[in-house]
């Protein structure tokens, strides 16, 4: 009987720990986004300027990592899009998604764009919800 209890304890404790750790990462992050924007907007604007200037080709189309000066919740990277181009040749047409929460079927991001088509698409999606 004692061996059976030890066996169950050894089996259930790791399962419980794994379950708790996984559960905390399933849903969207609970963050006050308005407050986070207020705290981070200047740094994000500076990063946007750096991306648009793209000195030495540091930033590429696609997924990029945040510079080390950013911390949580800016640990999910950011995405630079520019139609089908693979280089940033017109910085006024890029779109940047600064991810703050990425999941399997959702994401939250602060988005920079001057692309009127993308803006209209986002406005349409907002009206639907």
Order of alpha helices (4+ residues) and beta strands (2+ residues): alpha-alpha-beta-beta-beta-beta-alpha
